[in-house]
Amino acid sequence: MAKKKFPTYRCVKSFTGDLEYTMYKFVAGKTYTDDRTTVMDVYIDGYFEPAEPDENTIVVHHPHG
């Protein structure tokens, strides 16, 4: 079975966002993969651009997801 691919984004503007369970600091220039257990998708417009994962990509996930 193929590994499920989640969307990855590069942060273009640093900010702190509420992901339902905690405030999370996103840093401009870093890449983040959204595993769809949080509400990261509400911040996509204006803060992120599509990107490919790299060795420093952070997976954003709910601690109980």
ChimeraX attribute file (.defattr): number of C-alpha atoms within 10 A of each C-alpha:
attribute: neighborCount
match mode: 1-to-1
recipient: residues
	/A:1	3
	/A:2	4
	/A:3	5
	/A:4	7
	/A:5	9
	/A:6	12
	/A:7	15
	/A:8	22
	/A:9	22
	/A:10	22
	/A:11	22
	/A:12	16
	/A:13	13
	/A:14	14
	/A:15	13
	/A:16	11
	/A:17	15
	/A:18	14
	/A:19	18
	/A:20	12
	/A:21	11
	/A:22	11
	/A:23	10
	/A:24	14
	/A:25	11
	/A:26	20
	/A:27	16
	/A:28	14
	/A:29	13
	/A:30	19
	/A:31	25
	/A:32	25
	/A:33	21
	/A:34	19
	/A:35	18
	/A:36	15
	/A:37	14
	/A:38	17
	/A:39	17
	/A:40	19
	/A:41	12
	/A:42	11
	/A:43	14
	/A:44	13
	/A:45	8
	/A:46	9
	/A:47	17
	/A:48	22
	/A:49	13
	/A:50	14
	/A:51	15
	/A:52	12
	/A:53	18
	/A:54	11
	/A:55	6
	/A:56	9
	/A:57	15
	/A:58	16
	/A:59	15
	/A:60	18
	/A:61	16
	/A:62	15
	/A:63	9
	/A:64	6
	/A:65	8
